[in-house]
Amino acid sequence: FDVYRESQKNKRKIPDLKDVNVEEALKILEDLDFKGVSVTPNLNPTYPIEPMNRVLKTVPEAGKNVDIGSVVKVYYIDDDVLEKKQNLIQARIQKD
């Protein structure tokens, strides 16, 4: 039990950052001694159009206990992803 408790000393829980502004999310992660990295996802028609620059998800996901200093990927939608999604939707409409 002491070994487990000792191993947990250098871990922190990933906070739930869904729908938080990406810049604010990165600051929160930095304050918790994580290394936040912003990432735009591959195009996926199921992603919402709005709100832009808000966190969709993190990897590792919220609630996981990970080592302090770990890299946390923060996925969000930006102008480029939104434009690509709109073009995809438009192409599907024209195809039908």
C-alpha positions as CSV (number, residue, x, y, z in Angstrom):
1,F,0.0,0.0,0.0
2,D,2.9,2.4,0.8
3,V,4.4,1.8,-2.6
4,Y,1.1,2.6,-4.3
5,R,0.7,5.8,-2.2
6,E,4.2,6.8,-2.9
7,S,3.7,6.3,-6.7
8,Q,0.6,8.6,-6.6
9,K,2.5,11.5,-5.0
10,N,3.8,12.5,-8.4
11,K,0.5,12.2,-10.2
12,R,-2.4,14.6,-10.8
13,K,-5.8,14.3,-12.2
14,I,-6.5,15.7,-15.6
15,P,-9.2,18.4,-15.2
16,D,-12.4,18.5,-17.3
17,L,-11.6,21.2,-19.9
18,K,-14.4,20.5,-22.4
19,D,-15.8,23.8,-23.8
20,V,-13.1,25.9,-22.1
21,N,-11.2,28.4,-24.3
22,V,-8.1,26.7,-25.6
23,E,-5.7,29.4,-24.3
24,E,-7.3,29.2,-20.8
25,A,-7.1,25.4,-20.9
26,L,-3.4,25.6,-21.7
27,K,-2.9,28.0,-18.8
28,I,-4.8,25.7,-16.4
29,L,-2.7,22.7,-17.4
30,E,0.5,24.8,-17.0
31,D,-0.6,25.8,-13.5
32,L,-1.1,22.1,-12.7
33,D,2.5,21.4,-13.9
34,F,1.4,19.6,-17.1
35,K,2.7,20.4,-20.6
36,G,-0.4,21.4,-22.6
37,V,-0.2,21.1,-26.4
38,S,-2.9,22.5,-28.6
39,V,-4.0,20.3,-31.5
40,T,-6.5,20.7,-34.2
41,P,-8.2,17.4,-35.1
42,N,-8.5,15.7,-38.4
43,L,-11.7,16.7,-40.2
44,N,-14.7,14.9,-38.8
45,P,-18.2,15.8,-39.9
46,T,-19.6,15.1,-36.4
47,Y,-17.6,17.8,-34.8
48,P,-19.7,20.8,-33.8
49,I,-19.3,24.0,-35.9
50,E,-19.3,26.2,-32.8
51,P,-17.9,27.2,-30.5
52,M,-14.6,27.7,-32.1
53,N,-11.4,27.7,-30.0
54,R,-13.1,25.7,-27.3
55,V,-11.7,22.4,-26.1
56,L,-13.3,19.3,-27.6
57,K,-11.3,16.8,-25.6
58,T,-8.0,16.1,-24.0
59,V,-5.6,13.2,-24.3
60,P,-5.2,11.8,-21.7
61,E,-8.9,12.3,-21.0
62,A,-10.4,14.2,-18.0
63,G,-10.3,12.3,-14.7
64,K,-7.1,10.3,-15.5
65,N,-4.3,10.4,-13.0
66,V,-1.0,11.0,-14.9
67,D,2.5,11.9,-13.9
68,I,3.2,15.6,-13.2
69,G,4.9,17.1,-16.2
70,S,3.1,14.9,-18.7
71,V,2.1,16.2,-22.1
72,V,-1.6,16.7,-22.4
73,K,-3.0,17.2,-25.9
74,V,-5.8,19.8,-26.1
75,Y,-8.0,19.3,-29.2
76,Y,-10.0,22.2,-30.5
77,I,-11.7,23.6,-33.6
78,D,-10.1,26.6,-35.3
79,D,-10.9,28.6,-38.5
80,D,-9.1,26.1,-40.8
81,V,-11.0,23.1,-39.5
82,L,-14.3,25.0,-39.6
83,E,-13.6,26.1,-43.2
84,K,-12.8,22.5,-44.2
85,K,-16.0,21.2,-42.6
86,Q,-18.1,23.8,-44.3
87,N,-16.5,22.9,-47.7
88,L,-17.2,19.2,-47.0
89,I,-20.8,19.9,-46.2
90,Q,-21.2,22.1,-49.3
91,A,-19.7,19.4,-51.5
92,R,-22.1,16.8,-50.1
93,I,-25.1,19.2,-50.7
94,Q,-24.0,19.7,-54.3
95,K,-23.4,16.0,-54.8
96,D,-27.0,15.2,-53.8
